[in-house]
Amino acid sequence: MTAYDGTLTDTDLTRLRRCVQLATEALASGDEPFGSVLVDADGNTLFEDHNRVQGGDATQHPEFAIARWAAEHLTPEQRRTAVTYTSGEHCAMCSAAHAWVGLGKIVYATSTEQLTDWLNEWGVAPGPVAPLPIRAVAPGVEVAGPAPELADEVRALHARLHGV
Ligand code: ZN
């Protein structure tokens, strides 16, 4: 079990619910159920996206899109003070991209450990990338999550993806 961080605010949960909504939209449009939102230091949403892998490019994760967008549009200070919200904890690729562009805190609804447990439970073969937590890839990034309030909803999206 991943320990509940305990630092999530009502505002965090509102942002995470938007991420889950984006994940739901992704699944409905044929992509995998992951959604993410980038918020600036004043609480304004700067950029949001969902998974877009159905075209065959498995690197089209929303967290990676956020890192690229931030590198192109934000100053180093703006990146450092921005908060990334995401329905599922960053994968190793996205954690690395996040750290390389100098983005700030990450808040996630469900952890990689939770997703890994669900996939194991359903007999889904593991992906090609080790399921590392953000902290193992980007130890300097502040992280909060998971949000137990959203676990069932996110689990249900992944169950639908895998036909469970
Ligand atoms: Zn990723």
Backbone and ligand atoms as CSV (ligand in chain L), in Angstrom:
chain,resi,resn,atom,element,x,y,z
A,1,MET,N,N,0.847,-1.208,0.000
A,1,MET,CA,C,0.000,0.000,0.000
A,1,MET,C,C,0.878,1.253,0.000
A,2,THR,N,N,0.445,2.195,-0.817
A,2,THR,CA,C,1.101,3.499,-0.807
A,2,THR,C,C,0.472,4.335,0.302
A,3,ALA,N,N,1.310,4.937,1.107
A,3,ALA,CA,C,0.783,5.782,2.189
A,3,ALA,C,C,0.103,7.020,1.608
A,4,TYR,N,N,-0.996,7.392,2.173
A,4,TYR,CA,C,-1.696,8.597,1.746
A,4,TYR,C,C,-0.901,9.796,2.212
A,5,ASP,N,N,-0.576,10.650,1.273
A,5,ASP,CA,C,0.283,11.787,1.584
A,5,ASP,C,C,-0.373,12.722,2.601
A,6,GLY,N,N,-1.691,12.897,2.456
A,6,GLY,CA,C,-2.408,13.663,3.463
A,6,GLY,C,C,-2.364,15.166,3.275
A,7,THR,N,N,-1.711,15.612,2.205
A,7,THR,CA,C,-1.575,17.051,2.037
A,7,THR,C,C,-2.474,17.610,0.944
A,8,LEU,N,N,-3.387,16.811,0.423
A,8,LEU,CA,C,-4.231,17.283,-0.669
A,8,LEU,C,C,-5.342,18.190,-0.139
A,9,THR,N,N,-5.516,19.319,-0.797
A,9,THR,CA,C,-6.553,20.275,-0.423
A,9,THR,C,C,-7.788,20.061,-1.292
A,10,ASP,N,N,-8.873,20.756,-0.951
A,10,ASP,CA,C,-10.073,20.697,-1.791
A,10,ASP,C,C,-9.770,21.188,-3.205
A,11,THR,N,N,-8.938,22.208,-3.296
A,11,THR,CA,C,-8.546,22.716,-4.623
A,11,THR,C,C,-7.780,21.654,-5.395
A,12,ASP,N,N,-6.884,20.950,-4.699
A,12,ASP,CA,C,-6.169,19.851,-5.357
A,12,ASP,C,C,-7.154,18.817,-5.902
A,13,LEU,N,N,-8.138,18.472,-5.084
A,13,LEU,CA,C,-9.102,17.450,-5.516
A,13,LEU,C,C,-9.916,17.927,-6.712
A,14,THR,N,N,-10.253,19.213,-6.743
A,14,THR,CA,C,-10.978,19.761,-7.894
A,14,THR,C,C,-10.124,19.622,-9.157
A,15,ARG,N,N,-8.852,19.942,-9.037
A,15,ARG,CA,C,-7.938,19.817,-10.192
A,15,ARG,C,C,-7.812,18.347,-10.614
A,16,LEU,N,N,-7.698,17.468,-9.624
A,16,LEU,CA,C,-7.552,16.046,-9.946
A,16,LEU,C,C,-8.821,15.495,-10.600
A,17,ARG,N,N,-9.976,16.013,-10.175
A,17,ARG,CA,C,-11.230,15.567,-10.824
A,17,ARG,C,C,-11.244,15.977,-12.291
A,18,ARG,N,N,-10.704,17.143,-12.603
A,18,ARG,CA,C,-10.577,17.565,-14.003
A,18,ARG,C,C,-9.663,16.598,-14.764
A,19,CYS,N,N,-8.588,16.161,-14.129
A,19,CYS,CA,C,-7.688,15.188,-14.761
A,19,CYS,C,C,-8.416,13.879,-15.058
A,20,VAL,N,N,-9.237,13.436,-14.119
A,20,VAL,CA,C,-9.987,12.192,-14.319
A,20,VAL,C,C,-11.006,12.373,-15.439
A,21,GLN,N,N,-11.589,13.581,-15.512
A,21,GLN,CA,C,-12.519,13.881,-16.611
A,21,GLN,C,C,-11.790,13.795,-17.958
A,22,LEU,N,N,-10.596,14.362,-18.032
A,22,LEU,CA,C,-9.794,14.288,-19.262
A,22,LEU,C,C,-9.450,12.838,-19.584
A,23,ALA,N,N,-9.144,12.045,-18.560
A,23,ALA,CA,C,-8.851,10.627,-18.760
A,23,ALA,C,C,-10.072,9.899,-19.314
A,24,THR,N,N,-11.237,10.271,-18.815
A,24,THR,CA,C,-12.487,9.673,-19.288
A,24,THR,C,C,-12.715,10.025,-20.755
A,25,GLU,N,N,-12.428,11.279,-21.112
A,25,GLU,CA,C,-12.562,11.711,-22.510
A,25,GLU,C,C,-11.581,10.954,-23.402
A,26,ALA,N,N,-10.357,10.740,-22.888
A,26,ALA,CA,C,-9.357,9.993,-23.662
A,26,ALA,C,C,-9.857,8.588,-23.976
A,27,LEU,N,N,-10.377,7.922,-22.952
A,27,LEU,CA,C,-10.866,6.558,-23.144
A,27,LEU,C,C,-12.020,6.540,-24.148
A,28,ALA,N,N,-12.908,7.524,-24.040
A,28,ALA,CA,C,-14.062,7.591,-24.940
A,28,ALA,C,C,-13.625,7.805,-26.389
A,29,SER,N,N,-12.467,8.436,-26.587
A,29,SER,CA,C,-12.019,8.714,-27.951
A,29,SER,C,C,-11.007,7.691,-28.450
A,30,GLY,N,N,-10.801,6.616,-27.677
A,30,GLY,CA,C,-9.957,5.519,-28.150
A,30,GLY,C,C,-8.534,5.539,-27.638
A,31,ASP,N,N,-8.247,6.472,-26.738
A,31,ASP,CA,C,-6.917,6.522,-26.130
A,31,ASP,C,C,-6.945,5.886,-24.747
A,32,GLU,N,N,-5.793,5.864,-24.097
A,32,GLU,CA,C,-5.713,5.304,-22.753
A,32,GLU,C,C,-6.129,6.368,-21.730
A,33,PRO,N,N,-6.724,5.938,-20.614
A,33,PRO,CA,C,-7.327,6.901,-19.670
A,33,PRO,C,C,-6.328,7.586,-18.745
A,34,PHE,N,N,-5.662,8.581,-19.293
A,34,PHE,CA,C,-4.770,9.422,-18.500
A,34,PHE,C,C,-5.018,10.875,-18.892
A,35,GLY,N,N,-5.131,11.757,-17.879
A,35,GLY,CA,C,-5.307,13.180,-18.144
A,35,GLY,C,C,-4.509,14.002,-17.161
A,36,SER,N,N,-4.042,15.186,-17.613
A,36,SER,CA,C,-3.162,16.010,-16.777
A,36,SER,C,C,-3.437,17.492,-17.021
A,37,VAL,N,N,-3.176,18.280,-15.982
A,37,VAL,CA,C,-3.423,19.724,-16.029
A,37,VAL,C,C,-2.216,20.445,-15.421
A,38,LEU,N,N,-1.778,21.529,-16.068
A,38,LEU,CA,C,-0.688,22.364,-15.551
A,38,LEU,C,C,-1.279,23.674,-15.047
A,39,VAL,N,N,-0.974,24.020,-13.805
A,39,VAL,CA,C,-1.537,25.202,-13.148
A,39,VAL,C,C,-0.391,26.113,-12.714
A,40,ASP,N,N,-0.555,27.427,-12.917
A,40,ASP,CA,C,0.524,28.336,-12.517
A,40,ASP,C,C,0.429,28.693,-11.034
A,41,ALA,N,N,1.390,29.498,-10.577
A,41,ALA,CA,C,1.491,29.814,-9.154
A,41,ALA,C,C,0.261,30.560,-8.643
A,42,ASP,N,N,-0.493,31.198,-9.546
A,42,ASP,CA,C,-1.706,31.923,-9.144
A,42,ASP,C,C,-2.959,31.059,-9.259
A,43,GLY,N,N,-2.797,29.796,-9.634
A,43,GLY,CA,C,-3.942,28.901,-9.723
A,43,GLY,C,C,-4.639,28.888,-11.066
A,44,ASN,N,N,-4.033,29.552,-12.067
A,44,ASN,CA,C,-4.628,29.551,-13.406
A,44,ASN,C,C,-4.207,28.301,-14.169
A,45,THR,N,N,-5.176,27.671,-14.845
A,45,THR,CA,C,-4.838,26.532,-15.700
A,45,THR,C,C,-4.131,27.039,-16.946
A,46,LEU,N,N,-2.927,26.527,-17.183
A,46,LEU,CA,C,-2.117,26.959,-18.324
A,46,LEU,C,C,-2.290,26.041,-19.519
A,47,PHE,N,N,-2.406,24.744,-19.234
A,47,PHE,CA,C,-2.394,23.755,-20.315
A,47,PHE,C,C,-2.990,22.473,-19.757
A,48,GLU,N,N,-3.750,21.783,-20.579
A,48,GLU,CA,C,-4.254,20.469,-20.158
A,48,GLU,C,C,-4.298,19.559,-21.374
A,49,ASP,N,N,-4.179,18.285,-21.125
A,49,ASP,CA,C,-4.164,17.345,-22.236
A,49,ASP,C,C,-4.516,15.959,-21.706
A,50,HIS,N,N,-4.796,15.051,-22.643
A,50,HIS,CA,C,-4.980,13.653,-22.253
A,50,HIS,C,C,-4.106,12.789,-23.150
A,51,ASN,N,N,-4.037,11.531,-22.818
A,51,ASN,CA,C,-3.253,10.550,-23.555
A,51,ASN,C,C,-3.694,10.519,-25.028
A,52,ARG,N,N,-2.711,10.417,-25.929
A,52,ARG,CA,C,-2.998,10.383,-27.367
A,52,ARG,C,C,-2.147,9.315,-28.062
A,53,VAL,N,N,-2.234,8.081,-27.605
A,53,VAL,CA,C,-1.359,7.035,-28.150
A,53,VAL,C,C,-2.012,6.236,-29.275
A,54,GLN,N,N,-3.284,6.485,-29.567
A,54,GLN,CA,C,-3.952,5.596,-30.520
A,54,GLN,C,C,-3.389,5.730,-31.928
A,55,GLY,N,N,-2.678,6.828,-32.225
A,55,GLY,CA,C,-2.075,6.973,-33.547
A,55,GLY,C,C,-0.831,6.123,-33.728
A,56,GLY,N,N,-0.379,5.458,-32.640
A,56,GLY,CA,C,0.764,4.562,-32.749
A,56,GLY,C,C,2.013,5.073,-32.066
A,57,ASP,N,N,1.992,6.326,-31.587
A,57,ASP,CA,C,3.149,6.867,-30.859
A,57,ASP,C,C,2.889,6.738,-29.365
A,58,ALA,N,N,3.520,5.732,-28.760
A,58,ALA,CA,C,3.266,5.419,-27.348
A,58,ALA,C,C,3.916,6.412,-26.394
A,59,THR,N,N,4.608,7.438,-26.916
A,59,THR,CA,C,5.159,8.462,-26.027
A,59,THR,C,C,4.208,9.642,-25.853
A,60,GLN,N,N,3.034,9.587,-26.462
A,60,GLN,CA,C,2.113,10.727,-26.410
A,60,GLN,C,C,1.322,10.741,-25.097
A,61,HIS,N,N,2.050,10.876,-23.998
A,61,HIS,CA,C,1.431,10.973,-22.673
A,61,HIS,C,C,1.185,12.441,-22.347
A,62,PRO,N,N,0.115,12.746,-21.614
A,62,PRO,CA,C,-0.179,14.155,-21.321
A,62,PRO,C,C,0.884,14.836,-20.465
A,63,GLU,N,N,1.532,14.064,-19.596
A,63,GLU,CA,C,2.575,14.659,-18.743
A,63,GLU,C,C,3.795,15.063,-19.571
A,64,PHE,N,N,4.057,14.281,-20.628
A,64,PHE,CA,C,5.161,14.607,-21.537
A,64,PHE,C,C,4.795,15.850,-22.351
A,65,ALA,N,N,3.528,15.924,-22.770
A,65,ALA,CA,C,3.058,17.103,-23.513
A,65,ALA,C,C,3.180,18.359,-22.649
A,66,ILE,N,N,2.886,18.220,-21.366
A,66,ILE,CA,C,3.016,19.360,-20.443
A,66,ILE,C,C,4.480,19.800,-20.340
A,67,ALA,N,N,5.389,18.858,-20.232
A,67,ALA,CA,C,6.808,19.215,-20.131
A,67,ALA,C,C,7.267,19.961,-21.372
A,68,ARG,N,N,6.869,19.465,-22.531
A,68,ARG,CA,C,7.262,20.134,-23.783
A,68,ARG,C,C,6.638,21.521,-23.881
A,69,TRP,N,N,5.368,21.615,-23.524
A,69,TRP,CA,C,4.687,22.916,-23.592
A,69,TRP,C,C,5.357,23.902,-22.645
A,70,ALA,N,N,5.664,23.448,-21.446
A,70,ALA,CA,C,6.268,24.339,-20.441
A,70,ALA,C,C,7.651,24.809,-20.887
A,71,ALA,N,N,8.416,23.916,-21.483
A,71,ALA,CA,C,9.755,24.297,-21.941
A,71,ALA,C,C,9.676,25.375,-23.005
A,72,GLU,N,N,8.616,25.304,-23.801
A,72,GLU,CA,C,8.483,26.256,-24.911
A,72,GLU,C,C,7.888,27.584,-24.473
A,73,HIS,N,N,7.026,27.572,-23.461
A,73,HIS,CA,C,6.218,28.759,-23.156
A,73,HIS,C,C,6.503,29.423,-21.821
A,74,LEU,N,N,7.178,28.756,-20.900
A,74,LEU,CA,C,7.348,29.315,-19.557
A,74,LEU,C,C,8.811,29.608,-19.249
A,75,THR,N,N,9.019,30.614,-18.415
A,75,THR,CA,C,10.367,30.893,-17.928
A,75,THR,C,C,10.750,29.821,-16.900
A,76,PRO,N,N,12.033,29.704,-16.607
A,76,PRO,CA,C,12.435,28.735,-15.570
A,76,PRO,C,C,11.702,28.970,-14.253
A,77,GLU,N,N,11.509,30.231,-13.851
A,77,GLU,CA,C,10.813,30.518,-12.597
A,77,GLU,C,C,9.340,30.094,-12.669
A,78,GLN,N,N,8.704,30.360,-13.801
A,78,GLN,CA,C,7.298,29.943,-13.961
A,78,GLN,C,C,7.174,28.423,-13.915
A,79,ARG,N,N,8.140,27.740,-14.492
A,79,ARG,CA,C,8.094,26.275,-14.469
A,79,ARG,C,C,8.278,25.754,-13.045
A,80,ARG,N,N,9.205,26.359,-12.325
A,80,ARG,CA,C,9.514,25.902,-10.968
A,80,ARG,C,C,8.320,26.061,-10.038
A,81,THR,N,N,7.502,27.092,-10.257
A,81,THR,CA,C,6.383,27.375,-9.355
A,81,THR,C,C,5.060,26.808,-9.851
A,82,ALA,N,N,5.045,26.219,-11.043
A,82,ALA,CA,C,3.821,25.608,-11.564
A,82,ALA,C,C,3.587,24.257,-10.887
A,83,VAL,N,N,2.321,23.839,-10.850
A,83,VAL,CA,C,1.962,22.536,-10.288
A,83,VAL,C,C,1.314,21.692,-11.388
A,84,THR,N,N,1.769,20.467,-11.523
A,84,THR,CA,C,1.199,19.529,-12.488
A,84,THR,C,C,0.279,18.562,-11.758
A,85,TYR,N,N,-0.972,18.515,-12.190
A,85,TYR,CA,C,-1.945,17.555,-11.657
A,85,TYR,C,C,-2.132,16.457,-12.690
A,86,THR,N,N,-2.308,15.225,-12.215
A,86,THR,CA,C,-2.424,14.133,-13.175
A,86,THR,C,C,-3.253,12.985,-12.598
A,87,SER,N,N,-4.010,12.328,-13.473
A,87,SER,CA,C,-4.887,11.250,-13.001
A,87,SER,C,C,-4.090,10.047,-12.539
A,88,GLY,N,N,-2.932,9.814,-13.178
A,88,GLY,CA,C,-2.068,8.700,-12.795
A,88,GLY,C,C,-0.638,9.200,-12.660
A,89,GLU,N,N,0.034,8.730,-11.661
A,89,GLU,CA,C,1.425,9.159,-11.428
A,89,GLU,C,C,2.254,9.047,-12.712
A,90,HIS,N,N,3.136,10.013,-12.903
A,90,HIS,CA,C,4.012,10.031,-14.081
A,90,HIS,C,C,4.753,8.696,-14.244
A,91,CYS,N,N,4.889,8.256,-15.501
A,91,CYS,CA,C,5.764,7.122,-15.781
A,91,CYS,C,C,7.215,7.615,-15.747
A,92,ALA,N,N,8.155,6.697,-15.903
A,92,ALA,CA,C,9.571,7.072,-15.821
A,92,ALA,C,C,9.939,8.086,-16.908
A,93,MET,N,N,9.405,7.900,-18.113
A,93,MET,CA,C,9.686,8.839,-19.211
A,93,MET,C,C,9.206,10.242,-18.861
A,94,CYS,N,N,7.997,10.325,-18.359
A,94,CYS,CA,C,7.407,11.635,-18.068
A,94,CYS,C,C,8.039,12.259,-16.822
A,95,SER,N,N,8.400,11.441,-15.850
A,95,SER,CA,C,9.112,11.951,-14.676
A,95,SER,C,C,10.426,12.589,-15.108
A,96,ALA,N,N,11.136,11.919,-16.011
A,96,ALA,CA,C,12.418,12.444,-16.493
A,96,ALA,C,C,12.210,13.749,-17.252
A,97,ALA,N,N,11.226,13.779,-18.135
A,97,ALA,CA,C,10.949,15.000,-18.907
A,97,ALA,C,C,10.591,16.150,-17.976
A,98,HIS,N,N,9.770,15.858,-16.975
A,98,HIS,CA,C,9.345,16.853,-15.990
A,98,HIS,C,C,10.565,17.444,-15.281
A,99,ALA,N,N,11.470,16.575,-14.860
A,99,ALA,CA,C,12.661,17.038,-14.145
A,99,ALA,C,C,13.603,17.808,-15.069
A,100,TRP,N,N,13.766,17.324,-16.294
A,100,TRP,CA,C,14.695,17.979,-17.221
A,100,TRP,C,C,14.256,19.407,-17.531
A,101,VAL,N,N,12.955,19.668,-17.608
A,101,VAL,CA,C,12.514,21.032,-17.937
A,101,VAL,C,C,12.325,21.880,-16.682
A,102,GLY,N,N,12.565,21.306,-15.502
A,102,GLY,CA,C,12.539,22.095,-14.275
A,102,GLY,C,C,11.162,22.453,-13.771
A,103,LEU,N,N,10.181,21.579,-14.043
A,103,LEU,CA,C,8.838,21.846,-13.520
A,103,LEU,C,C,8.771,21.560,-12.017
A,104,GLY,N,N,7.755,22.120,-11.360
A,104,GLY,CA,C,7.611,22.031,-9.917
A,104,GLY,C,C,6.829,20.815,-9.444
A,105,LYS,N,N,6.010,21.051,-8.446
A,105,LYS,CA,C,5.303,19.975,-7.748
A,105,LYS,C,C,4.379,19.167,-8.670
A,106,ILE,N,N,4.264,17.880,-8.356
A,106,ILE,CA,C,3.312,16.987,-9.023
A,106,ILE,C,C,2.307,16.487,-7.992
A,107,VAL,N,N,1.018,16.553,-8.354
A,107,VAL,CA,C,-0.044,15.982,-7.532
A,107,VAL,C,C,-0.763,14.930,-8.376
A,108,TYR,N,N,-0.820,13.700,-7.896
A,108,TYR,CA,C,-1.462,12.647,-8.684
A,108,TYR,C,C,-2.634,12.017,-7.942
A,109,ALA,N,N,-3.611,11.527,-8.726
A,109,ALA,CA,C,-4.800,10.906,-8.138
A,109,ALA,C,C,-4.532,9.469,-7.736
A,110,THR,N,N,-3.836,8.731,-8.614
A,110,THR,CA,C,-3.520,7.335,-8.308
A,110,THR,C,C,-2.049,7.096,-8.615
A,111,SER,N,N,-1.451,6.179,-7.887
A,111,SER,CA,C,-0.008,5.945,-8.001
A,111,SER,C,C,0.304,4.868,-9.042
A,112,THR,N,N,1.547,4.866,-9.473
A,112,THR,CA,C,2.033,3.798,-10.347
A,112,THR,C,C,1.911,2.450,-9.652
A,113,GLU,N,N,2.136,2.446,-8.341
A,113,GLU,CA,C,2.011,1.200,-7.582
A,113,GLU,C,C,0.572,0.669,-7.641
A,114,GLN,N,N,-0.399,1.568,-7.517
A,114,GLN,CA,C,-1.799,1.136,-7.612
A,114,GLN,C,C,-2.096,0.559,-8.999
A,115,LEU,N,N,-1.668,1.280,-10.041
A,115,LEU,CA,C,-1.930,0.809,-11.402
A,115,LEU,C,C,-1.270,-0.551,-11.634
A,116,THR,N,N,-0.050,-0.696,-11.160
A,116,THR,CA,C,0.660,-1.966,-11.323
A,116,THR,C,C,-0.094,-3.098,-10.634
A,117,ASP,N,N,-0.604,-2.819,-9.429
A,117,ASP,CA,C,-1.379,-3.832,-8.707
A,117,ASP,C,C,-2.641,-4.221,-9.487
A,118,TRP,N,N,-3.320,-3.218,-10.035
A,118,TRP,CA,C,-4.552,-3.512,-10.804
A,118,TRP,C,C,-4.227,-4.366,-12.023
A,119,LEU,N,N,-3.177,-3.994,-12.766
A,119,LEU,CA,C,-2.821,-4.739,-13.979
A,119,LEU,C,C,-2.424,-6.174,-13.632
A,120,ASN,N,N,-1.695,-6.337,-12.522
A,120,ASN,CA,C,-1.338,-7.694,-12.075
A,120,ASN,C,C,-2.585,-8.495,-11.751
A,121,GLU,N,N,-3.503,-7.843,-11.039
A,121,GLU,CA,C,-4.755,-8.499,-10.634
A,121,GLU,C,C,-5.542,-8.962,-11.861
A,122,TRP,N,N,-5.492,-8.185,-12.941
A,122,TRP,CA,C,-6.264,-8.488,-14.140
A,122,TRP,C,C,-5.497,-9.357,-15.126
A,123,GLY,N,N,-4.249,-9.684,-14.805
A,123,GLY,CA,C,-3.452,-10.520,-15.701
A,123,GLY,C,C,-2.982,-9.794,-16.944
A,124,VAL,N,N,-2.865,-8.467,-16.879
A,124,VAL,CA,C,-2.385,-7.683,-18.017
A,124,VAL,C,C,-0.856,-7.704,-18.017
A,125,ALA,N,N,-0.280,-8.002,-19.177
A,125,ALA,CA,C,1.186,-8.065,-19.282
A,125,ALA,C,C,1.790,-6.689,-18.981
A,126,PRO,N,N,2.931,-6.665,-18.284
A,126,PRO,CA,C,3.558,-5.378,-17.978
A,126,PRO,C,C,4.053,-4.675,-19.235
A,127,GLY,N,N,4.109,-3.354,-19.185
A,127,GLY,CA,C,4.599,-2.566,-20.311
A,127,GLY,C,C,6.107,-2.656,-20.421
A,128,PRO,N,N,6.687,-1.988,-21.418
A,128,PRO,CA,C,8.122,-2.095,-21.680
A,128,PRO,C,C,8.995,-1.232,-20.777
A,129,VAL,N,N,8.368,-0.388,-19.935
A,129,VAL,CA,C,9.137,0.523,-19.072
A,129,VAL,C,C,8.895,0.146,-17.614
A,130,ALA,N,N,9.965,0.100,-16.826
A,130,ALA,CA,C,9.843,-0.264,-15.411
A,130,ALA,C,C,8.884,0.692,-14.700
A,131,PRO,N,N,7.966,0.158,-13.879
A,131,PRO,CA,C,6.960,0.993,-13.207
A,131,PRO,C,C,7.525,1.704,-11.979
A,132,LEU,N,N,8.422,2.631,-12.220
A,132,LEU,CA,C,9.093,3.331,-11.123
A,132,LEU,C,C,8.255,4.495,-10.610
A,133,PRO,N,N,8.287,4.737,-9.309
A,133,PRO,CA,C,7.625,5.944,-8.796
A,133,PRO,C,C,8.409,7.192,-9.201
A,134,ILE,N,N,7.724,8.336,-9.218
A,134,ILE,CA,C,8.389,9.598,-9.581
A,134,ILE,C,C,9.651,9.783,-8.748
A,135,ARG,N,N,9.553,9.511,-7.463
A,135,ARG,CA,C,10.677,9.774,-6.550
A,135,ARG,C,C,11.935,9.003,-6.939
A,136,ALA,N,N,11.757,7.851,-7.599
A,136,ALA,CA,C,12.919,7.052,-7.998
A,136,ALA,C,C,13.612,7.639,-9.224
A,137,VAL,N,N,12.860,8.383,-10.026
A,137,VAL,CA,C,13.402,8.936,-11.274
A,137,VAL,C,C,13.804,10.398,-11.101
A,138,ALA,N,N,12.989,11.146,-10.365
A,138,ALA,CA,C,13.191,12.590,-10.204
A,138,ALA,C,C,13.111,12.938,-8.718
A,139,PRO,N,N,14.153,12.589,-7.958
A,139,PRO,CA,C,14.089,12.723,-6.494
A,139,PRO,C,C,13.957,14.161,-6.004
A,140,GLY,N,N,14.245,15.133,-6.879
A,140,GLY,CA,C,14.142,16.525,-6.448
A,140,GLY,C,C,12.759,17.123,-6.613
A,141,VAL,N,N,11.832,16.361,-7.197
A,141,VAL,CA,C,10.494,16.882,-7.466
A,141,VAL,C,C,9.573,16.609,-6.274
A,142,GLU,N,N,8.894,17.664,-5.794
A,142,GLU,CA,C,7.917,17.497,-4.720
A,142,GLU,C,C,6.696,16.769,-5.267
A,143,VAL,N,N,6.198,15.789,-4.506
A,143,VAL,CA,C,5.107,14.935,-4.977
A,143,VAL,C,C,4.041,14.833,-3.898
A,144,ALA,N,N,2.770,14.846,-4.304
A,144,ALA,CA,C,1.670,14.577,-3.377
A,144,ALA,C,C,0.682,13.615,-4.029
A,145,GLY,N,N,0.108,12.746,-3.234
A,145,GLY,CA,C,-0.838,11.766,-3.729
A,145,GLY,C,C,-0.563,10.427,-3.065
A,146,PRO,N,N,-1.402,9.446,-3.298
A,146,PRO,CA,C,-2.610,9.509,-4.132
A,146,PRO,C,C,-3.800,10.109,-3.385
A,147,ALA,N,N,-4.904,10.230,-4.116
A,147,ALA,CA,C,-6.168,10.706,-3.561
A,147,ALA,C,C,-7.119,9.518,-3.462
A,148,PRO,N,N,-7.300,8.952,-2.255
A,148,PRO,CA,C,-8.148,7.760,-2.121
A,148,PRO,C,C,-9.576,7.990,-2.641
A,149,GLU,N,N,-10.016,9.247,-2.604
A,149,GLU,CA,C,-11.376,9.583,-3.063
A,149,GLU,C,C,-11.585,9.232,-4.541
A,150,LEU,N,N,-10.507,9.188,-5.311
A,150,LEU,CA,C,-10.628,9.026,-6.763
A,150,LEU,C,C,-10.186,7.648,-7.248
A,151,ALA,N,N,-9.735,6.801,-6.334
A,151,ALA,CA,C,-9.160,5.511,-6.737
A,151,ALA,C,C,-10.154,4.634,-7.490
A,152,ASP,N,N,-11.378,4.535,-6.981
A,152,ASP,CA,C,-12.353,3.641,-7.623
A,152,ASP,C,C,-12.672,4.090,-9.044
A,153,GLU,N,N,-12.807,5.408,-9.212
A,153,GLU,CA,C,-13.158,5.940,-10.532
A,153,GLU,C,C,-12.028,5.692,-11.544
A,154,VAL,N,N,-10.796,5.921,-11.117
A,154,VAL,CA,C,-9.654,5.717,-12.021
A,154,VAL,C,C,-9.488,4.228,-12.316
A,155,ARG,N,N,-9.644,3.405,-11.278
A,155,ARG,CA,C,-9.545,1.955,-11.482
A,155,ARG,C,C,-10.578,1.486,-12.514
A,156,ALA,N,N,-11.789,2.028,-12.430
A,156,ALA,CA,C,-12.855,1.629,-13.359
A,156,ALA,C,C,-12.502,2.008,-14.800
A,157,LEU,N,N,-11.859,3.145,-14.985
A,157,LEU,CA,C,-11.448,3.545,-16.339
A,157,LEU,C,C,-10.442,2.546,-16.907
A,158,HIS,N,N,-9.473,2.163,-16.097
A,158,HIS,CA,C,-8.469,1.204,-16.564
A,158,HIS,C,C,-9.083,-0.179,-16.767
A,159,ALA,N,N,-10.040,-0.523,-15.930
A,159,ALA,CA,C,-10.732,-1.812,-16.128
A,159,ALA,C,C,-11.440,-1.833,-17.480
A,160,ARG,N,N,-12.070,-0.712,-17.837
A,160,ARG,CA,C,-12.740,-0.638,-19.141
A,160,ARG,C,C,-11.725,-0.741,-20.270
A,161,LEU,N,N,-10.582,-0.069,-20.130
A,161,LEU,CA,C,-9.539,-0.126,-21.164
A,161,LEU,C,C,-9.125,-1.564,-21.427
A,162,HIS,N,N,-9.007,-2.345,-20.357
A,162,HIS,CA,C,-8.509,-3.715,-20.487
A,162,HIS,C,C,-9.637,-4.745,-20.586
A,163,GLY,N,N,-10.870,-4.250,-20.727
A,163,GLY,CA,C,-11.993,-5.152,-20.924
A,163,GLY,C,C,-12.294,-6.029,-19.730
A,164,VAL,N,N,-11.994,-5.523,-18.550
A,164,VAL,CA,C,-12.230,-6.295,-17.321
A,164,VAL,C,C,-13.668,-6.057,-16.834
L,1,ZN,ZN,ZN,4.268,8.930,-19.157
